[in-house]
Amino acid sequence: MTARVVPDDDAGRALAVEVLRAGGVVALPTDTVYGIAVALDTPGGIERLFHVKQRPPDKGIAMLLGSVAQAATIGRMTTAGTALADACWPGGLTLVIEQLPDVSLPAALTGGERTVGVRVPDHPAPRALADALGPLPTTSANVSGQPEAGHAAEILALLGDGIDLILDGGPARGGPASTVVDCTGATPVVARAGAIPVERLADVLDAAGVEHRLGG
């Protein structure tokens, strides 16, 4: 069955929530590229994302959040993580945080680790879905190793038979991938440079009185 394409508006987002609650896969615009997402509690949902992308499950999938507060429901927010989140979310910063002991997450989501990547994107569509459903496992809308799809028609052509709904928000905004900061250790570590300059992160941590080795 080919995916249905609907506008990224209030009605489209409400339909996307219904599809996700029913265990479906939804493609949605973000502040960079389009992503494909499933509800966190969907049995086998993370594995389906890997199948759609034709990607071996060799690493975890990040989760998009509706707010800073959602991060603390699944992981331990350190002083550094909280300062960076308050300063840079919504925006191009992914924080790697330690999973809370009493929170059970699918092994396929975390790559078998006790850590998870989280981000509040600077786009209302994923935030609205995460507000309704909780943290939303999301990965880029593309076949593994191929460029990310830039608009709904391209997603339909590439992935339409493997997903259920596409929220059409127009052309993807593009731009660099998020900066990834690992906040699981004693001091934060930049795991991937990206949209947020390391110098800005260092300034945020300096202002918060947090020890770091980011330079800047």
GIZI-V673670 format. One record per residue. N is the residue number from 0. RES is the residue in one letter. SS is DSSP state (H for helix, E for strand, - for the rest). PHI is phi in radians with two decimals (* if undefined). D_FIRST is the distance of its C-alpha to the first C-alpha in Angstrom with 2 decimals. Layout:
n:res:ss:phi:d_first
N:RES:SS:PHI:D_FIRST
N:RES:SS:PHI:D_FIRST
This chain:
n:res:ss:phi:d_first
0:M:-:*:0.00
1:T:-:-1.38:3.79
2:A:-:-1.08:6.51
3:R:E:-1.50:9.05
4:V:E:-1.92:12.47
5:V:E:-2.32:15.58
6:P:E:-1.12:19.24
7:D:-:-1.42:20.91
8:D:-:-2.33:23.29
9:D:H:-1.03:24.34
10:A:H:-1.17:21.72
11:G:H:-1.12:18.91
12:R:H:-1.18:20.46
13:A:H:-1.11:20.85
14:L:H:-1.14:17.16
15:A:H:-1.06:16.53
16:V:H:-1.09:19.11
17:E:H:-1.07:17.47
18:V:H:-1.10:14.10
19:L:H:-1.13:16.28
20:R:H:-1.08:18.49
21:A:-:-1.48:15.75
22:G:-:1.66:15.04
23:G:-:-1.47:12.16
24:V:-:-1.91:12.47
25:V:E:-2.13:13.65
26:A:E:-1.62:15.00
27:L:E:-2.56:18.36
28:P:-:-1.30:21.54
29:T:-:-2.23:24.64
30:D:-:-1.36:28.20
31:T:-:-2.18:27.60
32:V:-:-1.93:24.15
33:Y:-:-1.28:20.62
34:G:E:-2.17:19.57
35:I:E:-2.08:16.68
36:A:E:-2.40:17.72
37:V:E:-2.34:17.43
38:A:-:-1.23:19.95
39:L:-:-1.05:22.90
40:D:-:-1.59:23.03
41:T:-:-1.31:19.48
42:P:-:-1.03:20.20
43:G:-:1.26:19.00
44:G:H:-1.14:17.58
45:I:H:-1.12:19.80
46:E:H:-1.07:18.95
47:R:H:-1.16:15.24
48:L:H:-1.06:16.41
49:F:H:-1.07:18.49
50:H:H:-1.12:15.79
51:V:H:-1.06:13.56
52:K:H:-1.40:16.88
53:Q:-:1.00:18.03
54:R:-:-2.06:21.21
55:P:-:-1.16:23.67
56:P:-:-1.34:24.57
57:D:-:-1.75:28.04
58:K:-:-2.71:28.51
59:G:-:-1.28:27.66
60:I:-:-2.00:25.37
61:A:-:-1.33:27.14
62:M:E:-2.07:26.58
63:L:E:-1.59:26.75
64:L:-:-2.03:29.06
65:G:-:-1.55:29.90
66:S:-:-2.79:33.63
67:V:H:-1.04:36.36
68:A:H:-1.05:37.01
69:Q:H:-1.12:33.68
70:A:H:-1.04:34.78
71:A:-:-1.25:37.64
72:T:-:-1.43:35.45
73:I:-:-2.17:34.05
74:G:E:-2.51:36.67
75:R:E:-1.50:40.37
76:M:-:-1.58:41.16
77:T:-:-1.27:44.39
78:T:H:-1.03:46.85
79:A:H:-1.12:45.59
80:G:H:-1.07:41.94
81:T:H:-1.12:42.79
82:A:H:-1.10:44.90
83:L:H:-1.17:42.27
84:A:H:-1.11:39.52
85:D:H:-1.07:41.83
86:A:H:-1.50:42.74
87:C:H:-2.02:39.50
88:W:-:-1.79:36.66
89:P:-:-1.24:34.62
90:G:-:2.82:34.42
91:G:-:-1.50:33.91
92:L:E:-2.30:35.34
93:T:E:-1.83:33.67
94:L:E:-1.82:35.98
95:V:E:-1.67:35.90
96:I:E:-2.18:37.36
97:E:E:-1.41:38.38
98:Q:E:-1.10:36.21
99:L:-:-1.12:38.17
100:P:-:-1.02:39.51
101:D:-:-1.63:38.13
102:V:-:-1.87:34.58
103:S:-:-1.77:32.11
104:L:-:-2.09:29.30
105:P:-:-1.04:26.81
106:A:H:-1.05:28.50
107:A:H:-1.16:25.43
108:L:H:-1.25:25.80
109:T:H:-1.70:29.47
110:G:-:1.19:29.68
111:G:-:1.42:32.01
112:E:-:-1.60:34.49
113:R:-:-1.74:35.99
114:T:E:-2.20:35.15
115:V:E:-2.60:32.25
116:G:E:-1.62:31.63
117:V:E:-2.37:31.33
118:R:E:-2.73:31.33
119:V:-:-1.77:31.46
120:P:-:-1.35:29.84
121:D:-:-1.56:31.44
122:H:-:-2.66:28.45
123:P:H:-1.23:27.90
124:A:H:-1.12:24.10
125:P:H:-1.11:24.05
126:R:H:-1.14:27.35
127:A:H:-1.13:26.11
128:L:H:-1.18:23.18
129:A:H:-1.20:25.65
130:D:H:-1.06:28.22
131:A:H:-1.41:25.95
132:L:H:-2.01:24.53
133:G:-:1.68:27.12
134:P:-:-0.86:27.02
135:L:E:-2.01:23.56
136:P:E:-1.04:22.70
137:T:E:-2.48:21.50
138:T:E:-2.37:21.37
139:S:E:-1.10:21.07
140:A:-:-1.49:17.82
141:N:-:-2.82:18.36
142:V:-:-1.40:18.33
143:S:-:-0.90:21.50
144:G:-:1.52:24.54
145:Q:-:-1.88:23.08
146:P:-:-1.07:23.94
147:E:-:-1.18:22.15
148:A:-:-1.19:19.84
149:G:-:-1.73:22.04
150:H:-:-2.76:19.88
151:A:H:-1.06:16.52
152:A:H:-1.09:15.84
153:E:H:-1.20:16.66
154:I:H:-1.09:14.38
155:L:H:-1.05:11.40
156:A:H:-1.19:12.71
157:L:H:-1.47:13.54
158:L:H:-2.19:11.11
159:G:-:-0.98:8.09
160:D:-:-1.40:5.81
161:G:-:-1.91:7.97
162:I:-:-2.18:8.52
163:D:-:-1.90:7.89
164:L:E:-2.64:10.58
165:I:E:-2.16:13.08
166:L:E:-1.50:16.62
167:D:E:-1.56:18.22
168:G:-:-1.87:21.85
169:G:-:1.45:22.96
170:P:-:-1.05:24.19
171:A:-:-1.09:24.67
172:R:-:-1.22:28.31
173:G:-:1.28:28.80
174:G:-:1.74:32.05
175:P:-:-1.20:33.12
176:A:-:-1.16:31.37
177:S:-:-1.15:32.93
178:T:E:-1.29:36.24
179:V:E:-1.95:36.02
180:V:E:-2.12:39.04
181:D:E:-1.49:39.64
182:C:-:-1.92:41.51
183:T:-:-1.59:41.86
184:G:-:-1.73:45.34
185:A:-:-1.16:48.76
186:T:-:-2.27:48.13
187:P:E:-1.19:44.92
188:V:E:-2.28:43.73
189:V:E:-1.36:41.61
190:A:E:-1.57:38.91
191:R:E:-2.70:37.35
192:A:-:-1.30:38.88
193:G:-:-2.95:36.67
194:A:-:-1.12:36.45
195:I:-:-1.67:39.32
196:P:-:-1.05:42.60
197:V:H:-1.04:44.35
198:E:H:-1.06:47.50
199:R:H:-1.17:45.95
200:L:H:-1.07:44.92
201:A:H:-1.08:48.47
202:D:H:-1.08:49.93
203:V:H:-1.08:47.84
204:L:H:-1.19:48.98
205:D:H:-1.05:52.56
206:A:H:-1.13:52.60
207:A:H:-1.52:51.35
208:G:-:1.24:53.99
209:V:-:-1.74:51.50
210:E:-:-1.19:52.62
211:H:E:-2.76:50.48
212:R:-:-2.33:50.80
213:L:-:-1.52:48.49
214:G:-:1.32:51.29
215:G:-:1.67:51.25
